[in-house]
Amino acid sequence: MIRTTYTCDRCGEESDKSVYLHNVVVGIRAAYPHYGGHVMAVGNSKRRALSVEWCEPCCNKAGIGFPPKPEDDEKPPEPPTLEELIREIAAEKAQEVMEQ
């Protein structure tokens, strides 16, 4: 049996789930995070990026926040349609005119 263990690069906490870790990229003029830890020459400039895998508690301690995860049965709210936005603006303007 093959078992993969994922380890946080900051605290050393281990998990058997890949979703446990987040890819954190810190760099100087780093435009390509998938080149983690390599120096990339682009024209006459060099870019250096360091890519690490941190667990969510370590990310939170470092001030890197994440949006709350929606529940499985909870759907994200649908954005309003263009027609709804236009009707809302028209209603606001009509209300302003009525108040004057």
GUTORBA-170304 format. One record per atom (N, C-alpha, C): residue number from 1; residue in three letters; x negated, y negated, z negated. Coordinates in steps of 0.001 Angstrom, whole numbers, plus 524288, in hexadecimal, padded with zeros to 5 digits. Each point is the difference from the previous one (the first is absolute). Layout:
% GUTORBA-170304
{nr NUM; rest ala; u X; v Y; w Z};
...
//
This chain:
% GUTORBA-170304
{nr 1; rest met; u 7FCB3; v 80499; w 80000};
{nr 1; rest met; u 8034D; v 7FB67; w 80000};
{nr 1; rest met; u 7FC84; v 7FB26; w 80000};
{nr 2; rest ile; u 8015F; v 7FC49; w 80347};
{nr 2; rest ile; u 7FD1B; v 7FB1A; w 8004E};
{nr 2; rest ile; u 80321; v 7FBDE; w 7FD1D};
{nr 3; rest arg; u 7FD5C; v 7FD1F; w 7FC8A};
{nr 3; rest arg; u 8029A; v 7FBE5; w 7FCFE};
{nr 3; rest arg; u 7FCE2; v 7FAFE; w 80092};
{nr 4; rest thr; u 802AE; v 7FBCD; w 8014B};
{nr 4; rest thr; u 7FD7B; v 7FAEE; w 80098};
{nr 4; rest thr; u 80144; v 7FCB0; w 7FB3B};
{nr 5; rest thr; u 7FBF5; v 7FDA0; w 7FDB9};
{nr 5; rest thr; u 800B2; v 7FC8F; w 7FB84};
{nr 5; rest thr; u 7FE71; v 7FA85; w 8019A};
{nr 6; rest tyr; u 80364; v 7FC38; w 7FEE7};
{nr 6; rest tyr; u 7FF08; v 7FA87; w 80136};
{nr 6; rest tyr; u 7FE56; v 7FD46; w 7FAF9};
{nr 7; rest thr; u 7FB99; v 7FD1F; w 80042};
{nr 7; rest thr; u 7FDCA; v 7FD7E; w 7FB62};
{nr 7; rest thr; u 7FFB4; v 7FA22; w 800CF};
{nr 8; rest cys; u 801C5; v 7FD0B; w 7FC0C};
{nr 8; rest cys; u 7FFA2; v 7FA4E; w 80021};
{nr 8; rest cys; u 7FA43; v 7FE73; w 7FF95};
{nr 9; rest asp; u 7FE3E; v 7FC8D; w 8037E};
{nr 9; rest asp; u 7FA8D; v 7FE4A; w 80001};
{nr 9; rest asp; u 7FEC3; v 7FC5B; w 7FB71};
{nr 10; rest arg; u 80401; v 7FDF6; w 7FD60};
{nr 10; rest arg; u 7FF0C; v 7FC50; w 7FBBC};
{nr 10; rest arg; u 7FFFC; v 802B9; w 7FAAD};
{nr 11; rest cys; u 80426; v 80307; w 7FECF};
{nr 11; rest cys; u 8006F; v 80250; w 7FAC7};
{nr 11; rest cys; u 7FEDD; v 805D3; w 7FFD5};
{nr 12; rest gly; u 7FFF4; v 80288; w 8048F};
{nr 12; rest gly; u 7FED7; v 80597; w 8002F};
{nr 12; rest gly; u 804B1; v 80384; w 7FF2D};
{nr 13; rest glu; u 804AC; v 7FDC2; w 7FF6B};
{nr 13; rest glu; u 804C7; v 80314; w 7FF54};
{nr 13; rest glu; u 800DF; v 80353; w 804E1};
{nr 14; rest glu; u 801D1; v 804D6; w 7FF3A};
{nr 14; rest glu; u 800BA; v 803A0; w 80459};
{nr 14; rest glu; u 805B9; v 80161; w 800C1};
{nr 15; rest ser; u 80164; v 8012A; w 804EA};
{nr 15; rest ser; u 8054B; v 801A5; w 80155};
{nr 15; rest ser; u 7FFAD; v 8039A; w 804BE};
{nr 16; rest asp; u 803F6; v 80335; w 800A5};
{nr 16; rest asp; u 8002B; v 8035F; w 8049E};
{nr 16; rest asp; u 80365; v 7FDB5; w 8044B};
{nr 17; rest lys; u 801D6; v 7FB20; w 7FF3E};
{nr 17; rest lys; u 80351; v 7FD69; w 803E1};
{nr 17; rest lys; u 7FD0C; v 7FB74; w 8027C};
{nr 18; rest ser; u 80022; v 7FFAA; w 80534};
{nr 18; rest ser; u 7FD2B; v 7FBD5; w 802BC};
{nr 18; rest ser; u 80298; v 7FAB1; w 7FF4A};
{nr 19; rest val; u 80527; v 7FFDC; w 7FEEE};
{nr 19; rest val; u 802B4; v 7FB06; w 7FF54};
{nr 19; rest val; u 7FE80; v 7FD73; w 7FAD7};
{nr 20; rest tyr; u 7FD1E; v 802BC; w 7FCC0};
{nr 20; rest tyr; u 7FE4A; v 7FE04; w 7FAF4};
{nr 20; rest tyr; u 7FC1A; v 7FB8B; w 800A1};
{nr 21; rest leu; u 7FD03; v 80000; w 8043A};
{nr 21; rest leu; u 7FBD8; v 7FC2C; w 800C4};
{nr 21; rest leu; u 8017C; v 7FBE9; w 80416};
{nr 22; rest his; u 7FDBE; v 7FB50; w 7FF53};
{nr 22; rest his; u 800BF; v 7FBB3; w 803AD};
{nr 22; rest his; u 7FAAD; v 7FE61; w 8021A};
{nr 23; rest asn; u 7FFBB; v 7FF09; w 8050B};
{nr 23; rest asn; u 7FB21; v 7FE49; w 8026B};
{nr 23; rest asn; u 7FF4A; v 7FA29; w 7FEF8};
{nr 24; rest val; u 7FBDB; v 7FE9E; w 7FD34};
{nr 24; rest val; u 7FED9; v 7FA8F; w 7FEBD};
{nr 24; rest val; u 7FB19; v 7FE80; w 8030A};
{nr 25; rest val; u 8005E; v 7FBCC; w 80315};
{nr 25; rest val; u 7FB9A; v 7FE4E; w 8033C};
{nr 25; rest val; u 7FE3A; v 7FAA5; w 7FE29};
{nr 26; rest val; u 7FB00; v 7FF9F; w 7FEE0};
{nr 26; rest val; u 7FD9F; v 7FB0E; w 7FE84};
{nr 26; rest val; u 7FBA3; v 7FF14; w 803E7};
{nr 27; rest gly; u 7FFD9; v 7FB4C; w 80238};
{nr 27; rest gly; u 7FBFE; v 7FF2F; w 803E6};
{nr 27; rest gly; u 7FE9D; v 7FA60; w 800D7};
{nr 28; rest ile; u 7FBBE; v 7FF4E; w 802A3};
{nr 28; rest ile; u 7FE39; v 7FAE6; w 801B4};
{nr 28; rest ile; u 800AB; v 7FFF7; w 805DF};
{nr 29; rest arg; u 8038E; v 7FCA2; w 801C5};
{nr 29; rest arg; u 80144; v 7FFB5; w 80591};
{nr 29; rest arg; u 801AD; v 80559; w 80207};
{nr 30; rest ala; u 802C6; v 802EC; w 7FCAB};
{nr 30; rest ala; u 801A8; v 8054D; w 8016A};
{nr 30; rest ala; u 8050F; v 7FFCB; w 8030A};
{nr 31; rest ala; u 7FFCF; v 80193; w 804D4};
{nr 31; rest ala; u 804AF; v 7FFFF; w 80342};
{nr 31; rest ala; u 801D7; v 8057D; w 80132};
{nr 32; rest tyr; u 7FCBF; v 803CD; w 7FF0E};
{nr 32; rest tyr; u 80142; v 80563; w 8015E};
{nr 32; rest tyr; u 7FF5D; v 80378; w 7FB36};
{nr 33; rest pro; u 80402; v 80073; w 7FC9E};
{nr 33; rest pro; u 7FF67; v 802F3; w 7FB2B};
{nr 33; rest pro; u 7FF11; v 805D0; w 800CC};
{nr 34; rest his; u 80149; v 80221; w 80498};
{nr 34; rest his; u 7FF31; v 8058E; w 800CC};
{nr 34; rest his; u 7FA3E; v 8015B; w 800C3};
{nr 35; rest tyr; u 7FC85; v 7FC30; w 8001B};
{nr 35; rest tyr; u 7FA69; v 800F2; w 80036};
{nr 35; rest tyr; u 7FDBC; v 7FFA8; w 7FA82};
{nr 36; rest gly; u 802AF; v 801F9; w 7FC14};
{nr 36; rest gly; u 7FE92; v 7FF66; w 7FA85};
{nr 36; rest gly; u 7FA40; v 80109; w 7FEF1};
{nr 37; rest gly; u 7FD59; v 7FC25; w 7FDC6};
{nr 37; rest gly; u 7FAA1; v 80099; w 7FE60};
{nr 37; rest gly; u 7FBF0; v 7FF8F; w 80443};
{nr 38; rest his; u 8017A; v 7FECA; w 804C0};
{nr 38; rest his; u 7FC3D; v 7FFAA; w 80445};
{nr 38; rest his; u 7FF35; v 7FA55; w 801A5};
{nr 39; rest val; u 7FB5F; v 7FEDD; w 801F1};
{nr 39; rest val; u 7FEF8; v 7FAD5; w 80238};
{nr 39; rest val; u 8016E; v 80044; w 805C4};
{nr 40; rest met; u 80318; v 7FC39; w 801C2};
{nr 40; rest met; u 801B8; v 80000; w 8056B};
{nr 40; rest met; u 7FDD5; v 7FB35; w 802B9};
{nr 41; rest ala; u 7FD6E; v 800C1; w 80442};
{nr 41; rest ala; u 7FDF9; v 7FB92; w 802FA};
{nr 41; rest ala; u 803E5; v 7FEAD; w 80447};
{nr 42; rest val; u 801E6; v 7FB30; w 7FFF7};
{nr 42; rest val; u 80399; v 7FE21; w 80406};
{nr 42; rest val; u 7FD9F; v 7FB02; w 8021E};
{nr 43; rest gly; u 7FDF6; v 80042; w 804A9};
{nr 43; rest gly; u 7FD3B; v 7FB7C; w 80222};
{nr 43; rest gly; u 7FB30; v 7FF00; w 7FCB5};
{nr 44; rest asn; u 7FF53; v 7FB32; w 7FE31};
{nr 44; rest asn; u 7FB97; v 7FEB4; w 7FCB1};
{nr 44; rest asn; u 80157; v 8002F; w 7FA32};
{nr 45; rest ser; u 804E1; v 80142; w 7FEA4};
{nr 45; rest ser; u 80187; v 80000; w 7FA7C};
{nr 45; rest ser; u 8004C; v 8058F; w 7FDED};
{nr 46; rest lys; u 7FF1E; v 80091; w 7FAE5};
{nr 46; rest lys; u 80078; v 8050F; w 7FD78};
{nr 46; rest lys; u 80458; v 7FFB0; w 7FBFC};
{nr 47; rest arg; u 802D4; v 80430; w 7FF73};
{nr 47; rest arg; u 80431; v 8004C; w 7FC2C};
{nr 47; rest arg; u 7FEDE; v 80499; w 7FC6C};
{nr 48; rest arg; u 80111; v 7FF44; w 7FAFD};
{nr 48; rest arg; u 7FF34; v 8043C; w 7FC48};
{nr 48; rest arg; u 804FE; v 800B8; w 7FCDE};
{nr 49; rest ala; u 801E2; v 804C6; w 7FFBD};
{nr 49; rest ala; u 804C3; v 80131; w 7FD1A};
{nr 49; rest ala; u 7FF11; v 804AD; w 7FC7E};
{nr 50; rest leu; u 80229; v 7FFC2; w 7FB5C};
{nr 50; rest leu; u 7FFC5; v 80457; w 7FC54};
{nr 50; rest leu; u 8058A; v 801F0; w 7FF38};
{nr 51; rest ser; u 800E2; v 804EC; w 800FE};
{nr 51; rest ser; u 8052F; v 8024A; w 7FF7D};
{nr 51; rest ser; u 7FFD7; v 803F3; w 7FB90};
{nr 52; rest val; u 8038F; v 7FF6D; w 7FC37};
{nr 52; rest val; u 80052; v 80395; w 7FB97};
{nr 52; rest val; u 8059D; v 801E1; w 7FF67};
{nr 53; rest glu; u 800B6; v 80437; w 7FD35};
{nr 53; rest glu; u 80522; v 8022D; w 7FEE4};
{nr 53; rest glu; u 80109; v 7FF5F; w 7FA30};
{nr 54; rest trp; u 803F3; v 7FCE2; w 7FE9E};
{nr 54; rest trp; u 80160; v 7FF05; w 7FA85};
{nr 54; rest trp; u 80582; v 801EC; w 7FEED};
{nr 55; rest cys; u 800DC; v 801AC; w 7FB1B};
{nr 55; rest cys; u 80541; v 80177; w 7FE59};
{nr 55; rest cys; u 80322; v 7FB06; w 7FEF0};
{nr 56; rest glu; u 80525; v 8008D; w 7FFA2};
{nr 56; rest glu; u 8035A; v 7FB6C; w 7FF49};
{nr 56; rest glu; u 7FEF1; v 7FD22; w 7FAD8};
{nr 57; rest pro; u 7FF1C; v 802B9; w 7FB89};
{nr 57; rest pro; u 7FEBC; v 7FD20; w 7FB32};
{nr 57; rest pro; u 7FB05; v 7FCB2; w 80081};
{nr 58; rest cys; u 7FC08; v 801EC; w 802BD};
{nr 58; rest cys; u 7FB36; v 7FCF8; w 800C5};
{nr 58; rest cys; u 80107; v 7FB46; w 80383};
{nr 59; rest cys; u 8033C; v 800B7; w 80406};
{nr 59; rest cys; u 80168; v 7FB9B; w 80369};
{nr 59; rest cys; u 802DF; v 7FBD8; w 7FCDF};
{nr 60; rest asn; u 80397; v 801B2; w 7FC93};
{nr 60; rest asn; u 802EC; v 7FC4B; w 7FCCA};
{nr 60; rest asn; u 7FC62; v 7FD1D; w 7FC3F};
{nr 61; rest lys; u 7FC2D; v 802B9; w 7FDB4};
{nr 61; rest lys; u 7FC40; v 7FD7A; w 7FC7A};
{nr 61; rest lys; u 7FCC2; v 7FBE9; w 802DC};
{nr 62; rest ala; u 7FEEF; v 800EF; w 804FA};
{nr 62; rest ala; u 7FCE2; v 7FC5B; w 80320};
{nr 62; rest ala; u 80354; v 7FB97; w 80241};
{nr 63; rest gly; u 80519; v 8001E; w 7FF10};
{nr 63; rest gly; u 80368; v 7FBDC; w 801F4};
{nr 63; rest gly; u 80201; v 800F1; w 80579};
{nr 64; rest ile; u 7FF79; v 804BE; w 801E6};
{nr 64; rest ile; u 801FC; v 8015A; w 80532};
{nr 64; rest ile; u 8055F; v 8026C; w 7FF28};
{nr 65; rest gly; u 8041C; v 7FD2F; w 8016D};
{nr 65; rest gly; u 8054C; v 801DD; w 7FF06};
{nr 65; rest gly; u 80264; v 80299; w 804B5};
{nr 66; rest phe; u 80412; v 802EF; w 7FF04};
{nr 66; rest phe; u 802CC; v 802B8; w 8041F};
{nr 66; rest phe; u 805CC; v 7FED9; w 7FF66};
{nr 67; rest pro; u 802EA; v 7FF9C; w 80449};
{nr 67; rest pro; u 805A4; v 7FF3A; w 7FF81};
{nr 67; rest pro; u 8027B; v 804D4; w 7FD8A};
{nr 68; rest pro; u 8045A; v 7FF65; w 7FD40};
{nr 68; rest pro; u 80285; v 8048E; w 7FD9F};
{nr 68; rest pro; u 801BE; v 803DA; w 80430};
{nr 69; rest lys; u 7FF89; v 804F5; w 7FEBE};
{nr 69; rest lys; u 8016E; v 80414; w 803BA};
{nr 69; rest lys; u 805E6; v 800C7; w 7FFD7};
{nr 70; rest pro; u 802A8; v 80005; w 8048B};
{nr 70; rest pro; u 805A4; v 800E5; w 7FFFD};
{nr 70; rest pro; u 8012F; v 805AB; w 7FE9E};
{nr 71; rest glu; u 80475; v 800D3; w 7FD9B};
{nr 71; rest glu; u 801B3; v 8054D; w 7FEC7};
{nr 71; rest glu; u 80128; v 802D6; w 8051F};
{nr 72; rest asp; u 7FFF6; v 80529; w 7FFD7};
{nr 72; rest asp; u 800EB; v 80316; w 804BC};
{nr 72; rest asp; u 8054D; v 7FEDD; w 80273};
{nr 73; rest asp; u 80410; v 7FF66; w 7FCC0};
{nr 73; rest asp; u 80532; v 7FF20; w 80222};
{nr 73; rest asp; u 8012E; v 7FA37; w 800BC};
{nr 74; rest glu; u 7FC6F; v 7FC9B; w 7FE4F};
{nr 74; rest glu; u 800D5; v 7FA5B; w 80076};
{nr 74; rest glu; u 7FDC0; v 7FE09; w 8052D};
{nr 75; rest lys; u 8034E; v 7FD86; w 8031C};
{nr 75; rest lys; u 7FE3A; v 7FDDD; w 804FA};
{nr 75; rest lys; u 7FE67; v 7FA51; w 7FF2E};
{nr 76; rest pro; u 7FBE6; v 7FE38; w 802A8};
{nr 76; rest pro; u 7FEA3; v 7FA79; w 7FF87};
{nr 76; rest pro; u 80458; v 7FCA8; w 80258};
{nr 77; rest pro; u 800C3; v 7FB49; w 7FDED};
{nr 77; rest pro; u 8043D; v 7FCBD; w 8021B};
{nr 77; rest pro; u 7FF00; v 7FE91; w 805B2};
{nr 78; rest glu; u 80433; v 7FFF0; w 802FC};
{nr 78; rest glu; u 7FF9E; v 7FE9F; w 8058D};
{nr 78; rest glu; u 7FF61; v 7FA1B; w 80079};
{nr 79; rest pro; u 7FC73; v 7FE28; w 80347};
{nr 79; rest pro; u 7FF8F; v 7FA59; w 800C7};
{nr 79; rest pro; u 804E1; v 7FDF3; w 802C3};
{nr 80; rest pro; u 80176; v 7FB1E; w 7FEF2};
{nr 80; rest pro; u 804A8; v 7FDE8; w 80291};
{nr 80; rest pro; u 7FF20; v 7FF84; w 805E5};
{nr 81; rest thr; u 8043F; v 80097; w 802DF};
{nr 81; rest thr; u 7FFA7; v 7FF71; w 805A9};
{nr 81; rest thr; u 7FFB0; v 7FA35; w 80162};
{nr 82; rest leu; u 7FE95; v 7FEDA; w 804BD};
{nr 82; rest leu; u 7FFB2; v 7FA99; w 801D3};
{nr 82; rest leu; u 8055A; v 7FD6A; w 7FFAA};
{nr 83; rest glu; u 80414; v 802E4; w 8016D};
{nr 83; rest glu; u 8054E; v 7FDE2; w 7FFC6};
{nr 83; rest glu; u 8017C; v 7FE89; w 7FA64};
{nr 84; rest glu; u 7FE9C; v 8034F; w 7FC3B};
{nr 84; rest glu; u 80131; v 7FED7; w 7FA86};
{nr 84; rest glu; u 7FD14; v 7FB20; w 7FE2A};
{nr 85; rest leu; u 7FB27; v 7FF75; w 8018C};
{nr 85; rest leu; u 7FCF1; v 7FB64; w 7FE8A};
{nr 85; rest leu; u 8025E; v 7FB06; w 8024A};
{nr 86; rest ile; u 8019B; v 8003D; w 804F1};
{nr 86; rest ile; u 8025F; v 7FB6E; w 80289};
{nr 86; rest ile; u 8051E; v 7FE95; w 7FD50};
{nr 87; rest arg; u 80346; v 803E8; w 7FEB2};
{nr 87; rest arg; u 804F1; v 7FEEF; w 7FD4A};
{nr 87; rest arg; u 7FF05; v 7FD8C; w 7FAA7};
{nr 88; rest glu; u 7FC07; v 801DB; w 7FD36};
{nr 88; rest glu; u 7FEC0; v 7FDDE; w 7FADD};
{nr 88; rest glu; u 7FE47; v 7FA4A; w 8006A};
{nr 89; rest ile; u 7FCA8; v 7FED9; w 803CF};
{nr 89; rest ile; u 7FE2F; v 7FA9A; w 800C5};
{nr 89; rest ile; u 8048E; v 7FC7B; w 8018A};
{nr 90; rest ala; u 80353; v 801E3; w 80381};
{nr 90; rest ala; u 80480; v 7FCEB; w 801AD};
{nr 90; rest ala; u 803B2; v 7FEF9; w 7FB67};
{nr 91; rest ala; u 800C8; v 803D5; w 7FC9E};
{nr 91; rest ala; u 80367; v 7FF51; w 7FB6F};
{nr 91; rest ala; u 7FDA8; v 7FBFF; w 7FC41};
{nr 92; rest glu; u 7FADA; v 8002C; w 7FF35};
{nr 92; rest glu; u 7FD67; v 7FC2E; w 7FC9B};
{nr 92; rest glu; u 8009A; v 7FA7C; w 80235};
{nr 93; rest lys; u 7FF34; v 7FF59; w 8050F};
{nr 93; rest lys; u 8007A; v 7FAE3; w 80272};
{nr 93; rest lys; u 8059B; v 7FE09; w 7FFC4};
{nr 94; rest ala; u 803C2; v 8036E; w 800D4};
{nr 94; rest ala; u 8057D; v 7FE79; w 7FFA7};
{nr 94; rest ala; u 80154; v 7FE42; w 7FA74};
{nr 95; rest gln; u 7FDEA; v 802AF; w 7FC1C};
{nr 95; rest gln; u 800E3; v 7FE89; w 7FA8D};
{nr 95; rest gln; u 7FDAD; v 7FAA1; w 7FED6};
{nr 96; rest glu; u 7FB64; v 7FEF9; w 80210};
{nr 96; rest glu; u 7FD77; v 7FAE4; w 7FF3F};
{nr 96; rest glu; u 8034D; v 7FBA5; w 8026A};
{nr 97; rest val; u 8021A; v 800ED; w 804A5};
{nr 97; rest val; u 80336; v 7FC0C; w 802A8};
{nr 97; rest val; u 80509; v 7FF0A; w 7FCF6};
{nr 98; rest met; u 80265; v 8041E; w 7FDED};
{nr 98; rest met; u 804DC; v 7FF86; w 7FD0B};
{nr 98; rest met; u 7FF30; v 7FCF0; w 7FAEF};
{nr 99; rest glu; u 7FB57; v 80080; w 7FDAC};
{nr 99; rest glu; u 7FEEF; v 7FD54; w 7FB0E};
{nr 99; rest glu; u 7FEF3; v 7FA38; w 800D0};
{nr 100; rest gln; u 7FEAD; v 7FE47; w 8049D};
{nr 100; rest gln; u 7FEBA; v 7FA79; w 800FB};
{nr 100; rest gln; u 804AB; v 7FCC9; w 800CE};
//
